[in-house]
């Protein structure tokens, strides 16, 4: 589950999200660090109302299987508290509650995304043991050692300072708590890579144009995936942030991966 060597046949740009002292990546562009959050916010303001439909189209529905596997790995229990960072439209939080997990805080830096998630929660009857908060994952407004589980799914790559997110996640975890991240990763099957490239850079932007009326946002999303650290690099970042027993599981040939680490 941990020692899958990434496929290095591609020469796409790649970084840990901390490109330089004063700049960071926004897709393939280097931008001043202070500009990334407003740019990312604009992307998700644009796609919020169509986010779930586009996720189904982008992944051909496979993201639902990935999230089921993620929630199974999360192992909800009634006595445990969950903090879901970049919670988006709520899939991970809802999976936690449906699986019998304890109180949850669903957060997102983007108010429009969080509003969609809140509306979905109400429609599903998730009104108790669930709270909502606009939160920057790089600066979590919670005390030390207060949560049993912290999650982030398809959100870490959009953060400016990824190490800050990892350190904050560890800070708010109780000893014995666990952090899990579901994110797009590096394809590890050579035959799949060219097909995935065509899908990412030809099909997805076209879908964005015709369905979401927004080509640029989906071009950014494709580029942001290529800029995200590969499986081993992210695992090393977990360790650098202080997590123990770090491991990862590649999904669908490395298109996505689940990383986890414990605070001991």
Buried (B, 14 or more C-beta within 10 A) or exposed (E): EEEBEBBEEBEEEBBBBBBEEEBBBBBBBBBEBEBBBEBBBBBBBBBBBBBBEBBEBBBEEBBEEBBEBBBEBBBBEEEBBBBBBBBBBBBBBBBBBEBEBBBBBBBBBBEBBBBBBBEBBEEEEBEEBBEBBEBBBBEBEBEEBBBBBBBBBBBBBBBBBBBBBBBBBBBBBBEEBBBBBBBBBBBBBEEBBEEBBEBBBEBBBEBBBEEBEBBBBBBBBBBBBBBBBBBBBBBEBBEEBBBEEBBBBBBBBBBBBBBBBBBE
